[in-house]
């Protein structure tokens, strides 16, 4: 069935880019920014990030319900959410903290991540209806546009502060301003898409949580997202301190996320031809090879790490494209409104990032790691390498076992 209107999938790509820019890149940049600019400790930042995820335990399900309550006014809710997220991003990076930097960090991130959750839930829920109206395999088709846009958004957000540093004295302020402009563009391009017509009534969280397949997919998403959370949290520290390649962080980040963006539509095409399960497992095995190689790297090995960025970035494209499409397909069957399902999905995605922050950053802190120091103790650098590369390998193995024992044909 088709919409009878232009598909306007570019709007979904741009909106996905906006949401993605407020997710993973903030975990990459914000902790290091507050350490370097305001001297906040890694352990304190990790605790705040984890505390915000505990807040999500309560608020993400509530946002799912709010999304349902606003189903006839979803467009207005989205505009307000985008405005809050843009304002708090400006506060995080472009405003000198009027109170303790740690408190300001927590307040601004609460606004950014709360809006992020609300917008993600609405966006993916609306996508389920949109995909059902597209010809062919609508969920994979929409996923290719949406996740490619998301990955491009991550690319831009990851590299922008580094690149802007060559042209302006306050690159993070410039990033926040650019983000606000993107928010306005995304709202305009998605106007008219936030319709309640065709959205079925809510069935509640119970239906999703009682469904064995949905629970299994959420568990796979949790375990499989954890390696990305680990590597993203430690990426800048690994390049700067373990590889001793300051100045290379920006290009390497760009290479990583561009590889993901380029690979995303390829993985989608392969999944349509060979099946999602086998393609995902192959991508996970490739990720293990890349992270396993990274364990062996030391000072000056940034060229080898660039190759690893291409490999691991490409596998990220599979993770972010195929798993959401599989979950959306299941939601279309058991919870067609999808708001509650993607409320849980949003929580799982963010929990992995927060758990990585609250465990990894304090561990490095205790080992004597200091990102602002000229040199670090050998044991701290060894721990950094193990956490960055070995831990993701172990997690990917668990994800492969879980996926191998899941019959995706039942979806």
N, C-alpha and C positions, 0 to 999 in steps of 0.2 A: 504494500500500500504506500502511496506517496502523499506528500503534503498538498499538492496542487499549487504550491508556491515554490520559489527558488529555495534551494536547500540551505543556502547561507551558512555553509559549514566553516567558512573563513571566520565568521563571528565566534564560533565555538573554539577555533584555534587561538584567536586573540584573547578571549576570556580565559582560556586554559593557561596561556602564557602569563597573564596577570596573577592568577592564583599560584602558579608554580613559582613565580618570582618572589612571592611572600612566604614560601615554604623552605625548601632545602637551602637556598642561598643565605637565608638569615642565620641558619645554624653554622654556615661556613664563615660568615663575616662578623656577625654581632659579637660573639665571645671574644674574638681576637681584637676587634675594634675597642671594646670596653677594657680589655687588658692593656692595650697599648696606649689608649688615650687617657684613661682614668685610673689605671693601676688596680682594677678589681681583680681578685684572685680567681684562678680557674675553678677551684673547689666551690666558691660562692656562686659563680655563674652556673655551674653544673647543678647546684642545689635549686637555684631559681628555675632553671629550665625544667627540672623534674617536678617541682611544685606546680608549675603551669600545666603539666600533663595530668597531675592529680586533679586539678580543676576540670580538665577535660572529661574525666570520668563522669562528672555530674553534668557539665554543660553540653557536651556533644549530643547525648540523647535528648536533652531539652531543646537543642537547636533543631533536631530532627522533628520533634513535635511542633516547634514554632514554624518550621517550613510547611508542615501540613496545615497549620492554622492560617497561614498567610497564602495558601494556594491560590486564592482569587486576587491577591495583591502582591504576588511574588516579585513583580518588577520593582515596586516601590521598596520592598525589603532589600532587594539586591542593590539598589542605588544607595540606600543608607549604609549597607554593609561595606560597599566600596569606598564611601566617603570616610567611614571610621578607619578602615584599614590604611587608606592613604594618609590621613591625619596622624595616625600613630606611627607610621613609617617615617614621616617627617620629624616627629618628636624623638624617635629612636636615634636617628642619624644626623639630623640637621639642627637640633636644638641642644644647647648646653644644659645639662640636667639642673633644674632649679632646686632639686633636693639631692639626697645621696645618690650617686650614680647607680648603685646596685638597686635601690628602690625604683628609680626612674626606669632602669632597664626592665624590671619586672612589670611595672605599670604599662609601659609602651608595648611590650611583647604580649601582655594580656589582651590589649586592644587588637593588635595585629593578628594574633592567632585565633582569637574569638571570631573576628570577622572572617578570617580564613576558613574556619570550620563552617560557619553559617553559609558562606558563599559556595564552598565545595559541595556541601550537602544539596543545596538547591540546584547547582550546576549539573551534578551527576544524575540527580533525580529527573531533571528536565531532559537530560540526554537519553534516558531510557525510552521516554515517549518519542523523542525525535528519531531515535534509531529504529523504532518499530515502524515508522512511517517512510523510512528510506527503502529503496528497492534493493534486492539482494540481501547479503548479510549485513544488515544495517549496523549492528553493534560493532563489528570489526571495522566497517567503513568509517563510522563516527570516531571510533577509538584511534584510527590512524591520524585523522585530522586533529582531534583533541590532544592526544598525547604527543604528536609531533609539535604542535603549538606549545604545549607545556614544556617540552624539552628545549625548544628555542627560547622560551621565556627564562628557563633556568640558565641557559648559556649566557644570555644577555645580562641577567642579574648577577651571575657568578663572576663575569669578567669586567662588568661596568666600573666598579669602584677602582679596580687596578688600572684600567685603561684611562679613566678620568683623572687619575693621579698624575698623568703626564701633561695634563692641560690646565688643571685647577688645583688650588691649595686645599680645598675641602671636597675630595672626591665622593665621600659618603653622603654629604649633603646634596651633591649633584645627582647621585643615584636616587635618593629619596624624592627629589623633585621630578626626575624622569619617571619614577614609579607612579607618582600622582597623575602625571599626564597620561600614562598608559591606562590607568584606571578609568579616566574619562573616556578615552577612545574605546575601551572594552565595553563600557556601559552603552555607548552609542551604537556599536556594531551588533549588540545583542538585543536592542530594543525590538519589541514585537515577538521575541522568542519565549518570553516568560508567560505562557498561557496555561490556564487550568483546564481548557477544553481537551478532553482525552485523558486527563490524569485520573486514575481510579482512586477510590477512597483508601485512606490509610488502614493498614492491618495491624499496626503496632510492632514493637520490638520482639514480642514473644514469638511471632511467626518466624522471624528471621533466626532467632536464637534456638528455636526448637528444631530447625531444619538441619539435619546432619551435614548435608553438602555445604550449606552456607557457613556453618561453623568450621568445617574443614578448610574451606577457601580462605576464611579469615585467619585461621592458624597459619596456613601457607604464606599468606600475605605478611603476617607478623614476622615469621622466621626469615622469609626471603628479603624483606625490607631492611632487616637489621644490618646486614653487611653494608648496604648503602649508607645507613645512618652512621655506622662506625667509621667508614672511610671518609665520609663527608665531614664529620666532626673533626677528624684529625688531618685532613688533606693539607691545609696550609702549614701546620706544624711539621708534617712529614717532609714536605718539599724544602721548607726553610731550614730546618734543623737536622733532619736525618740525611737528606741529600746534599745539604749545604749549598742550595741553589736559590738564594734570595733573588727576587726579580723574575724568576721563572714561573711563579705561582699562577699568574694571570694567563699566560699562554697555555700552560698545562691544563688549567681548569677549562679554558675554552676548547681545547682539543678533546678533553673528556666529554663535555656536554654536547659538542658538535657531533662527535662520533655517535652519541646516543640519538641525537635528532635525525641524523642521516640513516641510522640503522632501523629506527622505529617503523617506518613504512615497509621496509624490507622484511622485518620479522612478521608483520601483519600479513603480508603476501604469502610468506612461507607457511604460516599457520593455516591459512585458507587452503593451501595445496596439500600439506603433509599432516596437518592436525596440530592443535595448540599444545597438547601435552608433550609430544616428542620434540617440538621446537623449543619449548621452554626448558626442558631438561638439557638439551644441547647447549642452550645459552648459559645455563647454570654451570655446566661442566667447563665451558670456555671461561667463565668468570673465575672459577677455582684455579685454572691454569694461570690466569693473569695475576691474581692475588698471591698465589704460591711463588711466582717469580719475584714479586715485590719484596718478599721476606728477605731475599738475598742481597738487596741493593744497599749501597752505602754512599759515602760522600762522592759527589761528582757523577753519579750514575743517572743523571736526569734524562739523557737520551733514551736509555733503556726504559726509564719510567714513562717517557712519552709514548713508547710503543704499548706499554701496559695501560696507559690512559685510553688509547684507541680501543684496546681489547675490552677493558672493563666498561668503558663508555658504551660500546656497542651492545654489551649484554644488558646494561641498564635500560636501553631502548626496548628490549624484549620484556623486561620486568614491568615497566611502566605502561606498555601498550597492551600486552596480552592478558595479564591477570585482571586488570579492571574490566576488560571486555568480557572475560569469563564470568566474573562476579555480576556484572550488569545483566548478562544473559540469564543467570539464575534468579536475580531479583525480578526480572520480567515475568518469571513463572510463579514465584511464591509471594512476592511483595511488589506488585506493579508500580505503586507510587514511588518506591525506591528510597524515599527520604530517610526512613529509619535505617535501612541497610547501609546507605552510604554515610550515615552518621557514625555507625560502627566502623566502617571502612576508614573514615577520616581519623577516628580515634586510634585505630591500629597503626596507621601510617605515622602519626605524630608521636605515639608512644615510643616507637623504636628510636626516634631521634632523641627524645628526652632521656630514655633509659641509657642510650649511648653516652650522652653528656654527663649524666649523674654518676656513671661508673668509670668512664674513661678519663675524664678531666681530673677528678680527684686522685685517681691512681697515678697519673703522671705527676701531679702536684706532690704527692707523697714520695715519689721516686726522685724528687729534686729537679724536675724539668722546669725550665724558665724560658718562655718564648722570647723574652727580651734580652737574654744573656748572649754573650758572644760565643760561649761554648757551654755544653751540658755534660753531666757525668755519663760515662759510657753505659752504665746500667739503665739510665733514664732513656737514652737513645735506643738501646736494645729493646726496652719495653715498648717504646713508641712504634718500633718496627713490628713487633709481635701483635700489638693491638691493632695497628692499621691493616696488616695483611693476613696474619695467621687466624685471627678470630673470624673474619669474614669467610675464610675457607671452611672452617668448621661449621658455621651457620648454613652455608650453602649446601653442605653435605646433608644436613638435617632437612633442609627444604626439598632436596631431590628425593629423599626417602619418602617424605610426606606426599609429594606430588606423584611419585611412582605408584603409591598405594591408593590413589584417588582415581575413580572412574569418571572422567570428564564427559563420557558419552551419556551419563545420567542427567546432565545439566539440561 
